């Protein structure tokens, strides 16, 4: 079984608590035996997959397999073409690791996304903009570290798609995938 879930901001990608009061996957009523495939940090939101299939995690997330994951990142400021080229080229140093090349588009319009609770901080003097990034790797807080490294810190991060699978689920909702949708995950 493979499940798509729209993880809200402030929810840990685990079923047990680290600290009292934290929200976890346990509150969303998933079937027994499923586990998260990959993670999104506490401050990120969007698509995660859960599965009870042995080896699914490795098959999907191994960088050798190069399964793309698409993110929308609201960043502080408006990145220059040089900054976007640095992201695209890869090679950004993050804790003794150099990032791989990735797809990056500076979006002209703000994407449709449900309001975040709490809202992203607003500064009158500093504009924000949105990037769409497609990565085939997923190091801890990688998108946030990449945008910070080029001088445009991430304020909000939403995973929109895995492979060509981009469901339109409301925050906090989940559903089991069809065979056709599972095929979309494996498409590049």
C-alpha positions as CSV (number, residue, x, y, z in Angstrom):
1,X,0.0,0.0,0.0
2,X,1.2,3.5,-0.9
3,X,-0.4,6.6,0.6
4,X,-0.1,10.2,-0.4
5,X,-0.4,12.7,2.5
6,X,-0.3,16.5,2.5
7,X,1.8,17.2,5.6
8,X,0.9,20.5,7.3
9,X,3.5,22.9,8.7
10,X,4.5,21.9,12.2
11,X,4.0,18.2,11.9
12,X,6.9,15.8,12.5
13,X,7.4,13.0,9.9
14,X,7.3,10.3,12.5
15,X,4.7,8.5,14.6
16,X,6.2,9.0,18.1
17,X,6.8,12.2,20.1
18,X,10.2,13.7,20.8
19,X,8.7,16.3,23.1
20,X,5.3,16.7,24.6
21,X,2.9,18.9,22.6
22,X,4.5,18.2,19.2
23,X,2.3,17.1,16.4
24,X,3.2,13.8,14.6
25,X,1.8,11.5,11.9
26,X,0.0,9.5,14.6
27,X,-2.9,12.1,14.7
28,X,-3.9,11.5,11.1
29,X,-5.4,8.0,11.4
30,X,-3.1,6.1,9.0
31,X,-3.5,2.3,8.6
32,X,-1.2,0.2,10.8
33,X,2.2,-0.7,9.5
34,X,2.9,2.2,7.2
35,X,6.0,4.3,7.5
36,X,7.0,7.6,5.9
37,X,9.0,7.3,2.7
38,X,11.6,10.1,3.1
39,X,10.9,13.1,5.3
40,X,9.9,16.8,5.3
41,X,11.2,18.8,8.3
42,X,9.0,20.3,10.9
43,X,8.9,23.7,9.1
44,X,8.1,22.2,5.6
45,X,4.8,21.1,4.2
46,X,3.4,19.2,1.3
47,X,3.5,15.8,-0.3
48,X,4.9,12.8,1.6
49,X,4.4,9.2,0.8
50,X,3.8,6.5,3.3
51,X,4.1,2.8,2.6
52,X,4.1,-0.7,4.1
53,X,6.1,-2.1,1.2
54,X,9.7,-3.3,2.2
55,X,12.3,-1.6,0.1
56,X,10.1,1.1,-1.3
57,X,12.0,3.8,0.6
58,X,15.3,2.7,-0.9
59,X,14.0,2.3,-4.5
60,X,12.5,5.8,-4.5
61,X,15.1,7.8,-2.6
62,X,18.4,6.4,-3.6
63,X,20.1,9.3,-5.6
64,X,21.4,6.7,-8.1
65,X,17.7,6.2,-9.2
66,X,17.4,10.0,-9.7
67,X,13.6,10.2,-8.9
68,X,12.8,13.9,-9.1
69,X,11.1,15.8,-6.3
70,X,9.6,19.2,-6.9
71,X,9.4,21.9,-4.3
72,X,8.0,25.4,-4.1
73,X,10.1,27.7,-2.1
74,X,9.1,31.2,-1.0
75,X,12.3,33.1,-0.5
76,X,13.3,36.4,1.0
77,X,14.1,38.8,-1.8
78,X,14.1,38.3,-5.6
79,X,17.0,36.0,-6.7
80,X,19.2,37.3,-9.5
81,X,19.8,35.3,-12.7
82,X,23.3,34.6,-11.3
83,X,21.9,33.2,-8.1
84,X,19.5,31.0,-9.9
85,X,22.4,29.7,-12.2
86,X,24.3,28.7,-9.0
87,X,21.4,26.6,-7.9
88,X,21.0,25.0,-11.4
89,X,24.7,24.2,-11.7
90,X,24.9,22.5,-8.4
91,X,28.2,22.3,-6.5
92,X,26.9,24.4,-3.5
93,X,28.8,23.2,-0.5
94,X,26.5,22.0,2.4
95,X,28.4,20.5,5.3
96,X,31.1,18.7,3.3
97,X,28.7,17.8,0.5
98,X,28.3,19.4,-2.9
99,X,24.8,19.6,-4.3
100,X,24.0,18.1,-7.7
101,X,22.6,20.2,-10.5
102,X,18.9,20.8,-10.3
103,X,16.0,22.5,-12.1
104,X,15.1,26.0,-10.9
105,X,12.5,28.4,-12.2
106,X,11.7,31.8,-10.7
107,X,7.9,31.9,-10.8
108,X,6.3,35.1,-12.1
109,X,3.2,34.6,-10.0
110,X,2.6,33.3,-6.5
111,X,1.5,29.7,-6.6
112,X,-1.9,28.7,-5.2
113,X,-1.2,27.4,-1.7
114,X,-3.4,27.2,1.4
115,X,-2.6,29.8,4.0
116,X,0.1,28.7,6.5
117,X,-0.6,28.7,10.2
118,X,1.3,30.6,11.6
119,X,1.7,32.9,8.6
120,X,5.2,33.5,7.1
121,X,6.7,36.7,8.5
122,X,6.1,39.8,6.5
123,X,8.6,42.7,6.0
124,X,7.5,45.8,4.3
125,X,10.9,46.7,3.0
126,X,11.9,43.2,1.8
127,X,9.9,41.5,-1.0
128,X,9.5,37.8,-1.3
129,X,9.4,35.6,-4.4
130,X,8.8,31.9,-5.3
131,X,11.1,29.4,-6.8
132,X,10.2,26.0,-8.2
133,X,13.0,23.5,-7.7
134,X,13.4,20.0,-8.9
135,X,16.0,17.9,-7.1
136,X,17.0,14.2,-7.4
137,X,18.6,14.2,-4.0
138,X,17.3,15.0,-0.5
139,X,19.8,15.9,2.2
140,X,18.6,17.3,5.5
141,X,17.0,20.7,4.9
142,X,18.8,20.9,1.6
143,X,16.5,23.4,-0.2
144,X,16.7,25.7,2.7
145,X,20.5,25.5,2.9
146,X,20.9,25.9,-0.9
147,X,18.7,29.1,-1.0
148,X,20.5,30.5,2.1
149,X,23.9,29.8,0.5
150,X,23.0,32.0,-2.5
151,X,21.7,34.8,-0.2
152,X,17.9,34.2,-0.4
153,X,16.7,32.4,2.7
154,X,13.6,30.1,2.4
155,X,10.6,31.4,4.3
156,X,8.1,28.7,3.2
157,X,8.8,25.3,1.6
158,X,6.2,23.0,0.0
159,X,6.9,19.7,-1.7
160,X,4.6,19.7,-4.7
161,X,5.4,16.5,-6.5
162,X,7.4,13.2,-6.5
163,X,8.2,12.1,-10.0
164,X,5.2,13.1,-12.1
165,X,2.8,12.5,-9.2
166,X,1.4,15.8,-8.0
167,X,-1.9,15.2,-6.1
168,X,-4.1,18.1,-5.1
169,X,-4.8,17.2,-1.4
170,X,-5.9,19.6,1.2
171,X,-3.5,20.0,4.2
172,X,-3.8,17.1,6.6
173,X,-5.6,14.9,4.1
174,X,-4.4,11.5,2.8
175,X,-5.5,8.8,0.4
176,X,-4.2,5.5,-1.0
177,X,-2.7,5.7,-4.5
178,X,-4.0,3.9,-7.5
179,X,-1.8,1.8,-9.7
180,X,-1.7,4.6,-12.4
181,X,-0.6,7.1,-9.7
182,X,2.2,4.8,-8.5
183,X,3.4,4.6,-12.1
184,X,3.6,8.4,-12.2
185,X,6.0,8.3,-9.2
186,X,8.5,6.3,-11.2
187,X,8.3,8.5,-14.3
188,X,11.0,11.0,-14.8
